[in-house]
Amino acid sequence: MIRVFIADDETPARERLKELLQDIAGELPNVVAGEAANGVEALERLPGSSAQVLLLDIRMPGMDGLELARHVATLDDAPAVVFVTAHDKHAVEAFDLNALDYLLKPVRAARLAAALKKAASGGAPRRESLARAADGPREYLSVAERNRIVLVPVRDIVFLRAEQKYVTVRTRSREHLIEESLIALEREFSGADLPYPFVRIHRNCLVARAAIRGFERTGGGEEEAHWQVVIDGLPERLPVSRRQWPTVRELIADK
Amino acid sequence: MPSIRQNAYPDLLPDFRNLAVMARVLVGVNAVALAGTLYATPTLGAALDRFVFVAAFLEPLLLVELMALFAVSPWLARLPYAFGCAAIVGVVCVLAGVYHGAVRSVTHEAMPSLGRTLVLALLMAGTLLAYFRLHTKAFSPALAEARLQALQARIRPHFLFNSLNAVLALIRRDPKRAERTLEDLADLFRTLMADQRQFVRLADEIALLERYSEIEQLRLGDRLRVIWELDAAPSDALLPPMVLQPLLENAVYHGVEPGTGVGEVLVRIERRGERVHAAIENPFLEAGNQRTGNRMALDNIRERLALFFDAEARLETRVANGRYRVEIEIPYRRA
């Protein structure tokens, strides 16, 4: 019995998938473990559903299917993912390139059965493949907490700081730990044309450009003098490394 | 087999009720008059003096002729091209002759002969007609192109496949509604594949908008709310096909689909004096990417409006109070 979760923003599209699942139930026993109409809703309901396969629409409001899949992949017992799309040339090319499974709408029963069989035996997609298939930065970072996913909107993040195995995600109100590499995060979020760009100020730290209020010079005497970032609304000061200082100063001068 | 020859387009007489056509006539005639005086006089200063004198004779005649052509324009449009040209040249020459006589009876200045005036009028009218013919010809491939563009820009595959999928979902549960939706889709595609060079009645374009919104409603359910303000819409007005539907489609695609809540779309069409005014408004969503994602469709519509109305059509977009708004204004022409 394969447990299937359906995420699609259009009601008729979900109805259609349920009909098809019923049609193939003889050949491939299955049950609908849950459904959701957008990404955020899916992330709330998915962990408790013990779904094995997620049928996932790509174009959804709030958070698109590709980003949703990346967050789902952080779950311990992450389901396999089969993307469903009406027409999205760009995404389909990316799927082919990264060996991700997808179905085209309108979906045929035979294709659905084949995809479910393959997915149920194949397991969850690799996070790296999903990251490569995505065409832009995520809107959220996800933190897996006791088998549930906490989403942190990227626009709320003040800084990201690497400490040993983890990266601390600091918002104005909280701190989270995520298991990602700072280098990959920098690659994803430092583009100047992004809505919420980050800048590297130190080997271990990325700061949201919008959160920088100014700089303070500190030290002197015994200690070597260096610059610190003053952050809007937070008492913490973040040291800027000597190596990064010219780049940071230039960026801020542009601002 | 349908022909792809570009001269499949019939020659059309210029529309003398179009401001751009009038402007071209005024500029053309005056440019020729200026060139003539420059040629006939030795210095620039003398030429300008001479031109002022010539213009005093020329301008009233030109305006009277344009007014006469404006008045008979609808009647001219019904004539075959060659007869129409003859009629225009006839009107111009007769008026020039009468005007010549009238000026001669009130002025003591030495007047050029009637024959010279008539030949000049004849040459000028002929030249301008030839110019307008070439001008239309130059646009003919553009018109063929416009048709293709309209087709390509309009069938958003995303919409087609999602609609078919929605109909499939309906077939077992609500066969009647499935039937209706397929009929709506058929109408939509019939219009898409129709000749994009002919004007359509506003009433038909509105019916198309309603069909289209029915289909979107089926897919999006409560998330889409369309408000129609059509009481003052002149149903007999003529407009190019597929101008409003793409705008409504954009409104849904950029303003409703990317949002999680209810998206309200407003469609208002009304007559304001001799102009028809249409506005389509939707929530402006950051995720909708409307400012950039929209541009191609808007450019396409703007080009087609220019082909049909020259400089007399207007298309503007605006973002205010979290709403995105497209406005179109075209001259009011009756069927």
Interface residues (C-beta under 8 A of the other chain):
Chain A: D9 E10 T11 P12 A13 E15 R16 E19 N38 V40 R59 P61 G62 A86 H87 D88 L104 K105 P106 V107 P195
Chain B: P157 H158 L160 F161 N162 L164 N165 A166 L168 A169 L170 R172 R173 L218 R219 L220 G221 E257 P258 G259 T260 E286 A287
